[in-house]
Amino acid sequence: MAFTIALVVIVLIGLYGVSIYNKLVKFKNQVPEAWSGIDVQLKRRYDLIPNLINTVKGYAKHEKETLENVISLRNSALAVPSGNVNDQAQAENALSSALKSVFALAENYPDLKANQNFAELQKALFDVEDNIQRARRYYNAVVRDNNTYVETFPSMIVAKMANFEKYPFFEINLEERKNVTVEF
């Protein structure tokens, strides 16, 4: 009788361990999938930026430095290796700030604000920015769930034995939280 009880307990513990392992695998697979959602939106943003810059160039010829900075930051963000969350977050924060400067330029050029192509590009970029924010929130939620599961007992035992790891959050820096000001 005692042998049967011990066997049942061992089987139940084994099944529980398998359940924990499967959940860890699920989280491990969700993190890259969530990151790909951010990546897709970033690529859409990168595709829109040259069109926006070319439209603005015609109206704001003497704002060359600001426009070149946006293109430079776009190229830097494109050069970040896929999956490098920390470097990607830094590059995206810098690019977001630069894009805000471009939109602030439009306030000083009424003809540019009235340009239909600029308005459409601006709307498309705002939509992409919203999609990026949603993708970041989803990614961070998946990372939170994974990291919590990797760090809490008893799942941490299985996580350590199977080498499951924590993932970094996609965070914005303090500079991104400040209001953008453009001085001429």
Biotite code that builds the C-alpha atoms (Angstrom):
import biotite.structure as struc

atoms = struc.array([
    struc.Atom([0.000, 0.000, 0.000], chain_id="A", res_id=1, res_name="MET", atom_name="CA", element="C"),
    struc.Atom([2.762, 2.451, 0.937], chain_id="A", res_id=2, res_name="ALA", atom_name="CA", element="C"),
    struc.Atom([4.562, 1.610, -2.303], chain_id="A", res_id=3, res_name="PHE", atom_name="CA", element="C"),
    struc.Atom([1.445, 2.435, -4.340], chain_id="A", res_id=4, res_name="THR", atom_name="CA", element="C"),
    struc.Atom([0.973, 5.758, -2.550], chain_id="A", res_id=5, res_name="ILE", atom_name="CA", element="C"),
    struc.Atom([4.636, 6.630, -3.073], chain_id="A", res_id=6, res_name="ALA", atom_name="CA", element="C"),
    struc.Atom([4.352, 5.713, -6.751], chain_id="A", res_id=7, res_name="LEU", atom_name="CA", element="C"),
    struc.Atom([1.228, 7.861, -7.185], chain_id="A", res_id=8, res_name="VAL", atom_name="CA", element="C"),
    struc.Atom([2.951, 10.807, -5.457], chain_id="A", res_id=9, res_name="VAL", atom_name="CA", element="C"),
    struc.Atom([6.020, 10.423, -7.690], chain_id="A", res_id=10, res_name="ILE", atom_name="CA", element="C"),
    struc.Atom([3.846, 10.260, -10.820], chain_id="A", res_id=11, res_name="VAL", atom_name="CA", element="C"),
    struc.Atom([1.896, 13.354, -9.731], chain_id="A", res_id=12, res_name="LEU", atom_name="CA", element="C"),
    struc.Atom([5.109, 15.276, -9.029], chain_id="A", res_id=13, res_name="ILE", atom_name="CA", element="C"),
    struc.Atom([6.449, 14.179, -12.429], chain_id="A", res_id=14, res_name="GLY", atom_name="CA", element="C"),
    struc.Atom([3.277, 15.315, -14.188], chain_id="A", res_id=15, res_name="LEU", atom_name="CA", element="C"),
    struc.Atom([3.432, 18.636, -12.352], chain_id="A", res_id=16, res_name="TYR", atom_name="CA", element="C"),
    struc.Atom([7.067, 19.051, -13.433], chain_id="A", res_id=17, res_name="GLY", atom_name="CA", element="C"),
    struc.Atom([6.099, 18.330, -17.046], chain_id="A", res_id=18, res_name="VAL", atom_name="CA", element="C"),
    struc.Atom([3.295, 20.888, -16.783], chain_id="A", res_id=19, res_name="SER", atom_name="CA", element="C"),
    struc.Atom([5.731, 23.522, -15.499], chain_id="A", res_id=20, res_name="ILE", atom_name="CA", element="C"),
    struc.Atom([8.236, 22.682, -18.234], chain_id="A", res_id=21, res_name="TYR", atom_name="CA", element="C"),
    struc.Atom([5.556, 22.990, -20.935], chain_id="A", res_id=22, res_name="ASN", atom_name="CA", element="C"),
    struc.Atom([4.496, 26.388, -19.607], chain_id="A", res_id=23, res_name="LYS", atom_name="CA", element="C"),
    struc.Atom([8.116, 27.565, -19.634], chain_id="A", res_id=24, res_name="LEU", atom_name="CA", element="C"),
    struc.Atom([8.448, 26.413, -23.247], chain_id="A", res_id=25, res_name="VAL", atom_name="CA", element="C"),
    struc.Atom([5.255, 28.315, -24.106], chain_id="A", res_id=26, res_name="LYS", atom_name="CA", element="C"),
    struc.Atom([6.659, 31.538, -22.625], chain_id="A", res_id=27, res_name="PHE", atom_name="CA", element="C"),
    struc.Atom([10.038, 30.955, -24.275], chain_id="A", res_id=28, res_name="LYS", atom_name="CA", element="C"),
    struc.Atom([8.276, 30.770, -27.649], chain_id="A", res_id=29, res_name="ASN", atom_name="CA", element="C"),
    struc.Atom([5.952, 33.706, -27.001], chain_id="A", res_id=30, res_name="GLN", atom_name="CA", element="C"),
    struc.Atom([8.780, 36.161, -26.313], chain_id="A", res_id=31, res_name="VAL", atom_name="CA", element="C"),
    struc.Atom([10.313, 35.989, -29.830], chain_id="A", res_id=32, res_name="PRO", atom_name="CA", element="C"),
    struc.Atom([6.823, 36.015, -31.344], chain_id="A", res_id=33, res_name="GLU", atom_name="CA", element="C"),
    struc.Atom([5.999, 39.165, -29.380], chain_id="A", res_id=34, res_name="ALA", atom_name="CA", element="C"),
    struc.Atom([9.302, 40.711, -30.450], chain_id="A", res_id=35, res_name="TRP", atom_name="CA", element="C"),
    struc.Atom([8.474, 40.001, -34.085], chain_id="A", res_id=36, res_name="SER", atom_name="CA", element="C"),
    struc.Atom([5.343, 42.130, -33.665], chain_id="A", res_id=37, res_name="GLY", atom_name="CA", element="C"),
    struc.Atom([7.529, 45.058, -32.648], chain_id="A", res_id=38, res_name="ILE", atom_name="CA", element="C"),
    struc.Atom([9.938, 44.300, -35.476], chain_id="A", res_id=39, res_name="ASP", atom_name="CA", element="C"),
    struc.Atom([7.183, 44.367, -38.105], chain_id="A", res_id=40, res_name="VAL", atom_name="CA", element="C"),
    struc.Atom([5.975, 47.780, -36.939], chain_id="A", res_id=41, res_name="GLN", atom_name="CA", element="C"),
    struc.Atom([9.514, 49.150, -36.800], chain_id="A", res_id=42, res_name="LEU", atom_name="CA", element="C"),
    struc.Atom([10.107, 48.063, -40.385], chain_id="A", res_id=43, res_name="LYS", atom_name="CA", element="C"),
    struc.Atom([6.900, 49.848, -41.422], chain_id="A", res_id=44, res_name="ARG", atom_name="CA", element="C"),
    struc.Atom([8.177, 52.963, -39.676], chain_id="A", res_id=45, res_name="ARG", atom_name="CA", element="C"),
    struc.Atom([11.564, 52.684, -41.394], chain_id="A", res_id=46, res_name="TYR", atom_name="CA", element="C"),
    struc.Atom([9.841, 52.455, -44.769], chain_id="A", res_id=47, res_name="ASP", atom_name="CA", element="C"),
    struc.Atom([7.756, 55.581, -44.130], chain_id="A", res_id=48, res_name="LEU", atom_name="CA", element="C"),
    struc.Atom([10.577, 57.795, -42.870], chain_id="A", res_id=49, res_name="ILE", atom_name="CA", element="C"),
    struc.Atom([12.361, 58.412, -46.221], chain_id="A", res_id=50, res_name="PRO", atom_name="CA", element="C"),
    struc.Atom([9.048, 59.457, -47.798], chain_id="A", res_id=51, res_name="ASN", atom_name="CA", element="C"),
    struc.Atom([8.349, 61.833, -44.934], chain_id="A", res_id=52, res_name="LEU", atom_name="CA", element="C"),
    struc.Atom([11.838, 63.335, -45.102], chain_id="A", res_id=53, res_name="ILE", atom_name="CA", element="C"),
    struc.Atom([11.634, 63.853, -48.855], chain_id="A", res_id=54, res_name="ASN", atom_name="CA", element="C"),
    struc.Atom([8.305, 65.641, -48.454], chain_id="A", res_id=55, res_name="THR", atom_name="CA", element="C"),
    struc.Atom([9.657, 67.879, -45.695], chain_id="A", res_id=56, res_name="VAL", atom_name="CA", element="C"),
    struc.Atom([12.879, 68.648, -47.626], chain_id="A", res_id=57, res_name="LYS", atom_name="CA", element="C"),
    struc.Atom([10.964, 70.553, -50.253], chain_id="A", res_id=58, res_name="GLY", atom_name="CA", element="C"),
    struc.Atom([9.480, 72.911, -47.678], chain_id="A", res_id=59, res_name="TYR", atom_name="CA", element="C"),
    struc.Atom([12.211, 73.187, -45.091], chain_id="A", res_id=60, res_name="ALA", atom_name="CA", element="C"),
    struc.Atom([15.439, 73.316, -47.046], chain_id="A", res_id=61, res_name="LYS", atom_name="CA", element="C"),
    struc.Atom([17.361, 75.065, -44.262], chain_id="A", res_id=62, res_name="HIS", atom_name="CA", element="C"),
    struc.Atom([16.407, 72.356, -41.725], chain_id="A", res_id=63, res_name="GLU", atom_name="CA", element="C"),
    struc.Atom([18.862, 69.992, -43.364], chain_id="A", res_id=64, res_name="LYS", atom_name="CA", element="C"),
    struc.Atom([20.595, 69.026, -40.087], chain_id="A", res_id=65, res_name="GLU", atom_name="CA", element="C"),
    struc.Atom([17.364, 67.868, -38.444], chain_id="A", res_id=66, res_name="THR", atom_name="CA", element="C"),
    struc.Atom([16.392, 65.809, -41.485], chain_id="A", res_id=67, res_name="LEU", atom_name="CA", element="C"),
    struc.Atom([19.835, 64.261, -41.832], chain_id="A", res_id=68, res_name="GLU", atom_name="CA", element="C"),
    struc.Atom([19.737, 63.356, -38.135], chain_id="A", res_id=69, res_name="ASN", atom_name="CA", element="C"),
    struc.Atom([16.477, 61.445, -38.626], chain_id="A", res_id=70, res_name="VAL", atom_name="CA", element="C"),
    struc.Atom([17.905, 59.516, -41.576], chain_id="A", res_id=71, res_name="ILE", atom_name="CA", element="C"),
    struc.Atom([21.081, 58.764, -39.619], chain_id="A", res_id=72, res_name="SER", atom_name="CA", element="C"),
    struc.Atom([19.105, 57.516, -36.624], chain_id="A", res_id=73, res_name="LEU", atom_name="CA", element="C"),
    struc.Atom([16.889, 55.416, -38.901], chain_id="A", res_id=74, res_name="ARG", atom_name="CA", element="C"),
    struc.Atom([19.964, 53.789, -40.432], chain_id="A", res_id=75, res_name="ASN", atom_name="CA", element="C"),
    struc.Atom([21.432, 53.184, -36.969], chain_id="A", res_id=76, res_name="SER", atom_name="CA", element="C"),
    struc.Atom([18.202, 51.539, -35.822], chain_id="A", res_id=77, res_name="ALA", atom_name="CA", element="C"),
    struc.Atom([18.155, 49.354, -38.920], chain_id="A", res_id=78, res_name="LEU", atom_name="CA", element="C"),
    struc.Atom([21.722, 48.232, -38.173], chain_id="A", res_id=79, res_name="ALA", atom_name="CA", element="C"),
    struc.Atom([20.867, 46.860, -34.705], chain_id="A", res_id=80, res_name="VAL", atom_name="CA", element="C"),
    struc.Atom([20.971, 43.053, -34.780], chain_id="A", res_id=81, res_name="PRO", atom_name="CA", element="C"),
    struc.Atom([17.542, 41.466, -34.545], chain_id="A", res_id=82, res_name="SER", atom_name="CA", element="C"),
    struc.Atom([16.667, 40.364, -31.040], chain_id="A", res_id=83, res_name="GLY", atom_name="CA", element="C"),
    struc.Atom([19.047, 42.787, -29.291], chain_id="A", res_id=84, res_name="ASN", atom_name="CA", element="C"),
    struc.Atom([16.302, 44.353, -27.187], chain_id="A", res_id=85, res_name="VAL", atom_name="CA", element="C"),
    struc.Atom([18.403, 46.838, -25.207], chain_id="A", res_id=86, res_name="ASN", atom_name="CA", element="C"),
    struc.Atom([20.227, 48.314, -28.222], chain_id="A", res_id=87, res_name="ASP", atom_name="CA", element="C"),
    struc.Atom([17.010, 48.319, -30.242], chain_id="A", res_id=88, res_name="GLN", atom_name="CA", element="C"),
    struc.Atom([15.185, 50.184, -27.462], chain_id="A", res_id=89, res_name="ALA", atom_name="CA", element="C"),
    struc.Atom([17.920, 52.837, -27.327], chain_id="A", res_id=90, res_name="GLN", atom_name="CA", element="C"),
    struc.Atom([17.923, 53.270, -31.103], chain_id="A", res_id=91, res_name="ALA", atom_name="CA", element="C"),
    struc.Atom([14.129, 53.503, -31.225], chain_id="A", res_id=92, res_name="GLU", atom_name="CA", element="C"),
    struc.Atom([13.997, 56.037, -28.412], chain_id="A", res_id=93, res_name="ASN", atom_name="CA", element="C"),
    struc.Atom([16.456, 58.277, -30.258], chain_id="A", res_id=94, res_name="ALA", atom_name="CA", element="C"),
    struc.Atom([14.544, 57.885, -33.523], chain_id="A", res_id=95, res_name="LEU", atom_name="CA", element="C"),
    struc.Atom([11.211, 58.662, -31.857], chain_id="A", res_id=96, res_name="SER", atom_name="CA", element="C"),
    struc.Atom([12.639, 61.877, -30.423], chain_id="A", res_id=97, res_name="SER", atom_name="CA", element="C"),
    struc.Atom([14.016, 62.886, -33.812], chain_id="A", res_id=98, res_name="ALA", atom_name="CA", element="C"),
    struc.Atom([10.673, 62.206, -35.502], chain_id="A", res_id=99, res_name="LEU", atom_name="CA", element="C"),
    struc.Atom([8.951, 64.452, -32.973], chain_id="A", res_id=100, res_name="LYS", atom_name="CA", element="C"),
    struc.Atom([11.349, 67.195, -34.020], chain_id="A", res_id=101, res_name="SER", atom_name="CA", element="C"),
    struc.Atom([10.351, 66.739, -37.662], chain_id="A", res_id=102, res_name="VAL", atom_name="CA", element="C"),
    struc.Atom([6.671, 67.020, -36.777], chain_id="A", res_id=103, res_name="PHE", atom_name="CA", element="C"),
    struc.Atom([7.439, 70.083, -34.686], chain_id="A", res_id=104, res_name="ALA", atom_name="CA", element="C"),
    struc.Atom([9.064, 71.633, -37.775], chain_id="A", res_id=105, res_name="LEU", atom_name="CA", element="C"),
    struc.Atom([5.740, 71.398, -39.562], chain_id="A", res_id=106, res_name="ALA", atom_name="CA", element="C"),
    struc.Atom([4.281, 73.884, -37.091], chain_id="A", res_id=107, res_name="GLU", atom_name="CA", element="C"),
    struc.Atom([6.590, 76.555, -38.529], chain_id="A", res_id=108, res_name="ASN", atom_name="CA", element="C"),
    struc.Atom([5.757, 75.793, -42.158], chain_id="A", res_id=109, res_name="TYR", atom_name="CA", element="C"),
    struc.Atom([2.043, 76.325, -42.882], chain_id="A", res_id=110, res_name="PRO", atom_name="CA", element="C"),
    struc.Atom([2.457, 75.160, -46.483], chain_id="A", res_id=111, res_name="ASP", atom_name="CA", element="C"),
    struc.Atom([3.979, 71.911, -45.250], chain_id="A", res_id=112, res_name="LEU", atom_name="CA", element="C"),
    struc.Atom([1.160, 71.359, -42.750], chain_id="A", res_id=113, res_name="LYS", atom_name="CA", element="C"),
    struc.Atom([-1.338, 71.839, -45.569], chain_id="A", res_id=114, res_name="ALA", atom_name="CA", element="C"),
    struc.Atom([0.460, 69.411, -47.907], chain_id="A", res_id=115, res_name="ASN", atom_name="CA", element="C"),
    struc.Atom([-1.729, 66.332, -48.443], chain_id="A", res_id=116, res_name="GLN", atom_name="CA", element="C"),
    struc.Atom([1.223, 63.964, -48.848], chain_id="A", res_id=117, res_name="ASN", atom_name="CA", element="C"),
    struc.Atom([2.764, 65.193, -45.576], chain_id="A", res_id=118, res_name="PHE", atom_name="CA", element="C"),
    struc.Atom([-0.566, 64.858, -43.785], chain_id="A", res_id=119, res_name="ALA", atom_name="CA", element="C"),
    struc.Atom([-0.999, 61.276, -45.033], chain_id="A", res_id=120, res_name="GLU", atom_name="CA", element="C"),
    struc.Atom([2.556, 60.335, -44.087], chain_id="A", res_id=121, res_name="LEU", atom_name="CA", element="C"),
    struc.Atom([2.152, 61.961, -40.687], chain_id="A", res_id=122, res_name="GLN", atom_name="CA", element="C"),
    struc.Atom([-1.067, 60.018, -40.081], chain_id="A", res_id=123, res_name="LYS", atom_name="CA", element="C"),
    struc.Atom([0.545, 56.782, -41.245], chain_id="A", res_id=124, res_name="ALA", atom_name="CA", element="C"),
    struc.Atom([3.490, 57.340, -38.897], chain_id="A", res_id=125, res_name="LEU", atom_name="CA", element="C"),
    struc.Atom([1.170, 58.134, -35.987], chain_id="A", res_id=126, res_name="PHE", atom_name="CA", element="C"),
    struc.Atom([-0.699, 54.895, -36.715], chain_id="A", res_id=127, res_name="ASP", atom_name="CA", element="C"),
    struc.Atom([2.575, 52.967, -36.819], chain_id="A", res_id=128, res_name="VAL", atom_name="CA", element="C"),
    struc.Atom([3.678, 54.596, -33.546], chain_id="A", res_id=129, res_name="GLU", atom_name="CA", element="C"),
    struc.Atom([0.414, 53.457, -31.946], chain_id="A", res_id=130, res_name="ASP", atom_name="CA", element="C"),
    struc.Atom([0.977, 49.943, -33.279], chain_id="A", res_id=131, res_name="ASN", atom_name="CA", element="C"),
    struc.Atom([4.544, 49.974, -31.952], chain_id="A", res_id=132, res_name="ILE", atom_name="CA", element="C"),
    struc.Atom([3.257, 50.979, -28.517], chain_id="A", res_id=133, res_name="GLN", atom_name="CA", element="C"),
    struc.Atom([0.723, 48.134, -28.545], chain_id="A", res_id=134, res_name="ARG", atom_name="CA", element="C"),
    struc.Atom([3.397, 45.676, -29.683], chain_id="A", res_id=135, res_name="ALA", atom_name="CA", element="C"),
    struc.Atom([5.750, 46.916, -26.934], chain_id="A", res_id=136, res_name="ARG", atom_name="CA", element="C"),
    struc.Atom([3.046, 46.470, -24.304], chain_id="A", res_id=137, res_name="ARG", atom_name="CA", element="C"),
    struc.Atom([2.332, 42.929, -25.530], chain_id="A", res_id=138, res_name="TYR", atom_name="CA", element="C"),
    struc.Atom([6.035, 42.064, -25.631], chain_id="A", res_id=139, res_name="TYR", atom_name="CA", element="C"),
    struc.Atom([6.583, 43.439, -22.128], chain_id="A", res_id=140, res_name="ASN", atom_name="CA", element="C"),
    struc.Atom([3.546, 41.524, -20.825], chain_id="A", res_id=141, res_name="ALA", atom_name="CA", element="C"),
    struc.Atom([4.895, 38.266, -22.252], chain_id="A", res_id=142, res_name="VAL", atom_name="CA", element="C"),
    struc.Atom([8.358, 39.023, -20.831], chain_id="A", res_id=143, res_name="VAL", atom_name="CA", element="C"),
    struc.Atom([6.794, 39.821, -17.445], chain_id="A", res_id=144, res_name="ARG", atom_name="CA", element="C"),
    struc.Atom([4.905, 36.514, -17.416], chain_id="A", res_id=145, res_name="ASP", atom_name="CA", element="C"),
    struc.Atom([8.000, 34.580, -18.477], chain_id="A", res_id=146, res_name="ASN", atom_name="CA", element="C"),
    struc.Atom([10.279, 36.281, -15.963], chain_id="A", res_id=147, res_name="ASN", atom_name="CA", element="C"),
    struc.Atom([7.785, 35.825, -13.136], chain_id="A", res_id=148, res_name="THR", atom_name="CA", element="C"),
    struc.Atom([7.428, 32.138, -13.913], chain_id="A", res_id=149, res_name="TYR", atom_name="CA", element="C"),
    struc.Atom([11.213, 31.686, -14.171], chain_id="A", res_id=150, res_name="VAL", atom_name="CA", element="C"),
    struc.Atom([11.711, 33.375, -10.788], chain_id="A", res_id=151, res_name="GLU", atom_name="CA", element="C"),
    struc.Atom([8.863, 31.931, -8.693], chain_id="A", res_id=152, res_name="THR", atom_name="CA", element="C"),
    struc.Atom([8.771, 28.710, -6.739], chain_id="A", res_id=153, res_name="PHE", atom_name="CA", element="C"),
    struc.Atom([8.361, 25.867, -7.709], chain_id="A", res_id=154, res_name="PRO", atom_name="CA", element="C"),
    struc.Atom([8.709, 26.682, -11.409], chain_id="A", res_id=155, res_name="SER", atom_name="CA", element="C"),
    struc.Atom([12.147, 28.207, -10.794], chain_id="A", res_id=156, res_name="MET", atom_name="CA", element="C"),
    struc.Atom([13.479, 24.724, -10.006], chain_id="A", res_id=157, res_name="ILE", atom_name="CA", element="C"),
    struc.Atom([12.441, 23.390, -13.413], chain_id="A", res_id=158, res_name="VAL", atom_name="CA", element="C"),
    struc.Atom([13.578, 26.634, -15.095], chain_id="A", res_id=159, res_name="ALA", atom_name="CA", element="C"),
    struc.Atom([17.070, 26.327, -13.602], chain_id="A", res_id=160, res_name="LYS", atom_name="CA", element="C"),
    struc.Atom([17.367, 22.637, -14.420], chain_id="A", res_id=161, res_name="MET", atom_name="CA", element="C"),
    struc.Atom([16.311, 23.261, -18.041], chain_id="A", res_id=162, res_name="ALA", atom_name="CA", element="C"),
    struc.Atom([18.263, 26.550, -18.416], chain_id="A", res_id=163, res_name="ASN", atom_name="CA", element="C"),
    struc.Atom([15.277, 28.788, -19.068], chain_id="A", res_id=164, res_name="PHE", atom_name="CA", element="C"),
    struc.Atom([16.180, 32.449, -18.807], chain_id="A", res_id=165, res_name="GLU", atom_name="CA", element="C"),
    struc.Atom([14.738, 35.851, -18.117], chain_id="A", res_id=166, res_name="LYS", atom_name="CA", element="C"),
    struc.Atom([14.301, 38.300, -21.008], chain_id="A", res_id=167, res_name="TYR", atom_name="CA", element="C"),
    struc.Atom([14.852, 42.069, -20.993], chain_id="A", res_id=168, res_name="PRO", atom_name="CA", element="C"),
    struc.Atom([11.948, 44.483, -21.154], chain_id="A", res_id=169, res_name="PHE", atom_name="CA", element="C"),
    struc.Atom([11.616, 46.943, -24.022], chain_id="A", res_id=170, res_name="PHE", atom_name="CA", element="C"),
    struc.Atom([11.795, 50.153, -22.033], chain_id="A", res_id=171, res_name="GLU", atom_name="CA", element="C"),
    struc.Atom([11.851, 53.791, -22.988], chain_id="A", res_id=172, res_name="ILE", atom_name="CA", element="C"),
    struc.Atom([14.457, 56.024, -21.437], chain_id="A", res_id=173, res_name="ASN", atom_name="CA", element="C"),
    struc.Atom([13.829, 59.125, -19.368], chain_id="A", res_id=174, res_name="LEU", atom_name="CA", element="C"),
    struc.Atom([14.645, 61.438, -22.302], chain_id="A", res_id=175, res_name="GLU", atom_name="CA", element="C"),
    struc.Atom([11.747, 59.913, -24.256], chain_id="A", res_id=176, res_name="GLU", atom_name="CA", element="C"),
    struc.Atom([9.326, 60.870, -21.495], chain_id="A", res_id=177, res_name="ARG", atom_name="CA", element="C"),
    struc.Atom([10.174, 64.557, -21.671], chain_id="A", res_id=178, res_name="LYS", atom_name="CA", element="C"),
    struc.Atom([8.349, 66.945, -23.942], chain_id="A", res_id=179, res_name="ASN", atom_name="CA", element="C"),
    struc.Atom([10.176, 67.719, -27.140], chain_id="A", res_id=180, res_name="VAL", atom_name="CA", element="C"),
    struc.Atom([11.130, 71.307, -27.784], chain_id="A", res_id=181, res_name="THR", atom_name="CA", element="C"),
    struc.Atom([12.502, 72.615, -31.036], chain_id="A", res_id=182, res_name="VAL", atom_name="CA", element="C"),
    struc.Atom([14.561, 75.754, -31.073], chain_id="A", res_id=183, res_name="GLU", atom_name="CA", element="C"),
    struc.Atom([15.576, 77.669, -34.171], chain_id="A", res_id=184, res_name="PHE", atom_name="CA", element="C"),
])
